[in-house]
Amino acid sequence: MRSASVRTFHADEFSPADLVDAKGATTVSLCLPARNEESTVGLIVDEIRHALIDSIPLVDEILVVDDHSSDDTAAVARDAGARVVDASEVLVGYGGGHGKGEALWKSLHEARGDVVGWVDADIREFDAKFVVGLLGPLLLDPTVDFVKGFYERPEFTGIGGGRVTELAARPLLSMFFPELTSVFQPLGGEYAGRRSVLEQLPFVVGYGVDVALLIDIARRCGVERIAQVDLGVRHHRNRSLAELGPQSYAVISAILGRAGVDVASDHLLYRPDGATPIVIDERPPISQVRLDGAA
């Protein structure tokens, strides 16, 4: 049975000045996993730095994890004012693979803040209120541990999720995790949480990371400690169906795995013209990494 809806806010409810006052000694890291995003990452970093560091001290650091880029992503991000780390040089003992989830995991290890937030690096016309909205509930309400962003996507109708959300994630969440069906965009890449919680969680290395974190936090902390915030309008690259197939596979695998359902062990997405291998793996909680002495 579906539980009460997660608490929902709008980014416009939060004033940066009020959040600075509420922040106190709490430190905030804003992270961007980025692979071949030279055309957008610098603009995003520049907007955050200007609006939320130079103009008002809300964000303490901007961290870009360069995920094996073949373009100038790292240089552009560094020139815009971010601290840049190379994913291939972080926690190499756990594998040198790449992928969104692995980049997020490595960014949590490298970030210094008590509160850690993430935004995707391919957003066009980025607005700093995205970050303000994500931080608002965390800095103003100690009963919130994790905040998911949602937004209007002009290429789709309304504020529902994209094709993978509505055709794969939402049906499976309805079957196995109905308490999370009030989350508008469970696969959204903009979210923030308390380090004390995030460091206790494993990270799926690929595209299943967003929904896996949501499920794991709900299990560990309770749905009542999750909030979602309307961030307004988001413009970003629209992926083809060919690209969405592997993403859907990873999302389905993450949800079914957390529901206790066995999935195929070969992790191949079969099409009439061949098979695409999908990397399905997890990295251990950062707290365990530190205990193991790998930090």
Secondary structure as a PSIPRED ss2 file (coil, helix, strand):
# PSIPRED VFORMAT (PSIPRED V4.0)

   1 M C   1.000  0.000  0.000
   2 R C   1.000  0.000  0.000
   3 S C   1.000  0.000  0.000
   4 A C   1.000  0.000  0.000
   5 S C   1.000  0.000  0.000
   6 V C   1.000  0.000  0.000
   7 R E   0.000  0.000  1.000
   8 T E   0.000  0.000  1.000
   9 F E   0.000  0.000  1.000
  10 H E   0.000  0.000  1.000
  11 A H   0.000  1.000  0.000
  12 D H   0.000  1.000  0.000
  13 E H   0.000  1.000  0.000
  14 F C   1.000  0.000  0.000
  15 S C   1.000  0.000  0.000
  16 P H   0.000  1.000  0.000
  17 A H   0.000  1.000  0.000
  18 D H   0.000  1.000  0.000
  19 L H   0.000  1.000  0.000
  20 V H   0.000  1.000  0.000
  21 D H   0.000  1.000  0.000
  22 A H   0.000  1.000  0.000
  23 K H   0.000  1.000  0.000
  24 G C   1.000  0.000  0.000
  25 A C   1.000  0.000  0.000
  26 T C   1.000  0.000  0.000
  27 T C   1.000  0.000  0.000
  28 V E   0.000  0.000  1.000
  29 S E   0.000  0.000  1.000
  30 L E   0.000  0.000  1.000
  31 C E   0.000  0.000  1.000
  32 L E   0.000  0.000  1.000
  33 P E   0.000  0.000  1.000
  34 A E   0.000  0.000  1.000
  35 R C   1.000  0.000  0.000
  36 N C   1.000  0.000  0.000
  37 E C   1.000  0.000  0.000
  38 E C   1.000  0.000  0.000
  39 S C   1.000  0.000  0.000
  40 T C   1.000  0.000  0.000
  41 V H   0.000  1.000  0.000
  42 G H   0.000  1.000  0.000
  43 L H   0.000  1.000  0.000
  44 I H   0.000  1.000  0.000
  45 V H   0.000  1.000  0.000
  46 D H   0.000  1.000  0.000
  47 E H   0.000  1.000  0.000
  48 I H   0.000  1.000  0.000
  49 R H   0.000  1.000  0.000
  50 H H   0.000  1.000  0.000
  51 A H   0.000  1.000  0.000
  52 L H   0.000  1.000  0.000
  53 I H   0.000  1.000  0.000
  54 D H   0.000  1.000  0.000
  55 S C   1.000  0.000  0.000
  56 I C   1.000  0.000  0.000
  57 P C   1.000  0.000  0.000
  58 L C   1.000  0.000  0.000
  59 V C   1.000  0.000  0.000
  60 D C   1.000  0.000  0.000
  61 E E   0.000  0.000  1.000
  62 I E   0.000  0.000  1.000
  63 L E   0.000  0.000  1.000
  64 V E   0.000  0.000  1.000
  65 V E   0.000  0.000  1.000
  66 D E   0.000  0.000  1.000
  67 D C   1.000  0.000  0.000
  68 H C   1.000  0.000  0.000
  69 S C   1.000  0.000  0.000
  70 S C   1.000  0.000  0.000
  71 D C   1.000  0.000  0.000
  72 D C   1.000  0.000  0.000
  73 T H   0.000  1.000  0.000
  74 A H   0.000  1.000  0.000
  75 A H   0.000  1.000  0.000
  76 V H   0.000  1.000  0.000
  77 A H   0.000  1.000  0.000
  78 R H   0.000  1.000  0.000
  79 D H   0.000  1.000  0.000
  80 A H   0.000  1.000  0.000
  81 G C   1.000  0.000  0.000
  82 A C   1.000  0.000  0.000
  83 R E   0.000  0.000  1.000
  84 V E   0.000  0.000  1.000
  85 V E   0.000  0.000  1.000
  86 D E   0.000  0.000  1.000
  87 A H   0.000  1.000  0.000
  88 S H   0.000  1.000  0.000
  89 E H   0.000  1.000  0.000
  90 V C   1.000  0.000  0.000
  91 L C   1.000  0.000  0.000
  92 V H   0.000  1.000  0.000
  93 G H   0.000  1.000  0.000
  94 Y H   0.000  1.000  0.000
  95 G C   1.000  0.000  0.000
  96 G C   1.000  0.000  0.000
  97 G C   1.000  0.000  0.000
  98 H C   1.000  0.000  0.000
  99 G C   1.000  0.000  0.000
 100 K H   0.000  1.000  0.000
 101 G H   0.000  1.000  0.000
 102 E H   0.000  1.000  0.000
 103 A H   0.000  1.000  0.000
 104 L H   0.000  1.000  0.000
 105 W H   0.000  1.000  0.000
 106 K H   0.000  1.000  0.000
 107 S H   0.000  1.000  0.000
 108 L H   0.000  1.000  0.000
 109 H H   0.000  1.000  0.000
 110 E H   0.000  1.000  0.000
 111 A C   1.000  0.000  0.000
 112 R C   1.000  0.000  0.000
 113 G C   1.000  0.000  0.000
 114 D C   1.000  0.000  0.000
 115 V E   0.000  0.000  1.000
 116 V E   0.000  0.000  1.000
 117 G E   0.000  0.000  1.000
 118 W E   0.000  0.000  1.000
 119 V C   1.000  0.000  0.000
 120 D C   1.000  0.000  0.000
 121 A C   1.000  0.000  0.000
 122 D C   1.000  0.000  0.000
 123 I C   1.000  0.000  0.000
 124 R E   0.000  0.000  1.000
 125 E C   1.000  0.000  0.000
 126 F C   1.000  0.000  0.000
 127 D C   1.000  0.000  0.000
 128 A C   1.000  0.000  0.000
 129 K H   0.000  1.000  0.000
 130 F H   0.000  1.000  0.000
 131 V H   0.000  1.000  0.000
 132 V H   0.000  1.000  0.000
 133 G H   0.000  1.000  0.000
 134 L H   0.000  1.000  0.000
 135 L H   0.000  1.000  0.000
 136 G H   0.000  1.000  0.000
 137 P H   0.000  1.000  0.000
 138 L H   0.000  1.000  0.000
 139 L H   0.000  1.000  0.000
 140 L H   0.000  1.000  0.000
 141 D C   1.000  0.000  0.000
 142 P C   1.000  0.000  0.000
 143 T C   1.000  0.000  0.000
 144 V C   1.000  0.000  0.000
 145 D C   1.000  0.000  0.000
 146 F E   0.000  0.000  1.000
 147 V E   0.000  0.000  1.000
 148 K E   0.000  0.000  1.000
 149 G E   0.000  0.000  1.000
 150 F E   0.000  0.000  1.000
 151 Y E   0.000  0.000  1.000
 152 E E   0.000  0.000  1.000
 153 R C   1.000  0.000  0.000
 154 P C   1.000  0.000  0.000
 155 E C   1.000  0.000  0.000
 156 F C   1.000  0.000  0.000
 157 T C   1.000  0.000  0.000
 158 G C   1.000  0.000  0.000
 159 I C   1.000  0.000  0.000
 160 G C   1.000  0.000  0.000
 161 G C   1.000  0.000  0.000
 162 G C   1.000  0.000  0.000
 163 R H   0.000  1.000  0.000
 164 V H   0.000  1.000  0.000
 165 T H   0.000  1.000  0.000
 166 E H   0.000  1.000  0.000
 167 L H   0.000  1.000  0.000
 168 A H   0.000  1.000  0.000
 169 A H   0.000  1.000  0.000
 170 R H   0.000  1.000  0.000
 171 P H   0.000  1.000  0.000
 172 L H   0.000  1.000  0.000
 173 L H   0.000  1.000  0.000
 174 S H   0.000  1.000  0.000
 175 M H   0.000  1.000  0.000
 176 F H   0.000  1.000  0.000
 177 F C   1.000  0.000  0.000
 178 P H   0.000  1.000  0.000
 179 E H   0.000  1.000  0.000
 180 L H   0.000  1.000  0.000
 181 T C   1.000  0.000  0.000
 182 S C   1.000  0.000  0.000
 183 V C   1.000  0.000  0.000
 184 F C   1.000  0.000  0.000
 185 Q C   1.000  0.000  0.000
 186 P C   1.000  0.000  0.000
 187 L C   1.000  0.000  0.000
 188 G C   1.000  0.000  0.000
 189 G C   1.000  0.000  0.000
 190 E C   1.000  0.000  0.000
 191 Y E   0.000  0.000  1.000
 192 A E   0.000  0.000  1.000
 193 G E   0.000  0.000  1.000
 194 R E   0.000  0.000  1.000
 195 R H   0.000  1.000  0.000
 196 S H   0.000  1.000  0.000
 197 V H   0.000  1.000  0.000
 198 L H   0.000  1.000  0.000
 199 E C   1.000  0.000  0.000
 200 Q C   1.000  0.000  0.000
 201 L C   1.000  0.000  0.000
 202 P C   1.000  0.000  0.000
 203 F E   0.000  0.000  1.000
 204 V E   0.000  0.000  1.000
 205 V C   1.000  0.000  0.000
 206 G C   1.000  0.000  0.000
 207 Y C   1.000  0.000  0.000
 208 G C   1.000  0.000  0.000
 209 V H   0.000  1.000  0.000
 210 D H   0.000  1.000  0.000
 211 V H   0.000  1.000  0.000
 212 A H   0.000  1.000  0.000
 213 L H   0.000  1.000  0.000
 214 L H   0.000  1.000  0.000
 215 I H   0.000  1.000  0.000
 216 D H   0.000  1.000  0.000
 217 I H   0.000  1.000  0.000
 218 A H   0.000  1.000  0.000
 219 R H   0.000  1.000  0.000
 220 R H   0.000  1.000  0.000
 221 C H   0.000  1.000  0.000
 222 G C   1.000  0.000  0.000
 223 V H   0.000  1.000  0.000
 224 E H   0.000  1.000  0.000
 225 R H   0.000  1.000  0.000
 226 I E   0.000  0.000  1.000
 227 A E   0.000  0.000  1.000
 228 Q E   0.000  0.000  1.000
 229 V E   0.000  0.000  1.000
 230 D E   0.000  0.000  1.000
 231 L E   0.000  0.000  1.000
 232 G E   0.000  0.000  1.000
 233 V E   0.000  0.000  1.000
 234 R C   1.000  0.000  0.000
 235 H E   0.000  0.000  1.000
 236 H C   1.000  0.000  0.000
 237 R C   1.000  0.000  0.000
 238 N C   1.000  0.000  0.000
 239 R C   1.000  0.000  0.000
 240 S C   1.000  0.000  0.000
 241 L H   0.000  1.000  0.000
 242 A H   0.000  1.000  0.000
 243 E H   0.000  1.000  0.000
 244 L H   0.000  1.000  0.000
 245 G H   0.000  1.000  0.000
 246 P H   0.000  1.000  0.000
 247 Q H   0.000  1.000  0.000
 248 S H   0.000  1.000  0.000
 249 Y H   0.000  1.000  0.000
 250 A H   0.000  1.000  0.000
 251 V H   0.000  1.000  0.000
 252 I H   0.000  1.000  0.000
 253 S H   0.000  1.000  0.000
 254 A H   0.000  1.000  0.000
 255 I H   0.000  1.000  0.000
 256 L H   0.000  1.000  0.000
 257 G H   0.000  1.000  0.000
 258 R H   0.000  1.000  0.000
 259 A C   1.000  0.000  0.000
 260 G C   1.000  0.000  0.000
 261 V C   1.000  0.000  0.000
 262 D C   1.000  0.000  0.000
 263 V C   1.000  0.000  0.000
 264 A C   1.000  0.000  0.000
 265 S C   1.000  0.000  0.000
 266 D C   1.000  0.000  0.000
 267 H C   1.000  0.000  0.000
 268 L E   0.000  0.000  1.000
 269 L E   0.000  0.000  1.000
 270 Y E   0.000  0.000  1.000
 271 R E   0.000  0.000  1.000
 272 P C   1.000  0.000  0.000
 273 D C   1.000  0.000  0.000
 274 G E   0.000  0.000  1.000
 275 A E   0.000  0.000  1.000
 276 T E   0.000  0.000  1.000
 277 P E   0.000  0.000  1.000
 278 I C   1.000  0.000  0.000
 279 V C   1.000  0.000  0.000
 280 I C   1.000  0.000  0.000
 281 D C   1.000  0.000  0.000
 282 E E   0.000  0.000  1.000
 283 R E   0.000  0.000  1.000
 284 P C   1.000  0.000  0.000
 285 P C   1.000  0.000  0.000
 286 I H   0.000  1.000  0.000
 287 S H   0.000  1.000  0.000
 288 Q H   0.000  1.000  0.000
 289 V H   0.000  1.000  0.000
 290 R H   0.000  1.000  0.000
 291 L H   0.000  1.000  0.000
 292 D C   1.000  0.000  0.000
 293 G C   1.000  0.000  0.000
 294 A C   1.000  0.000  0.000
 295 A C   1.000  0.000  0.000
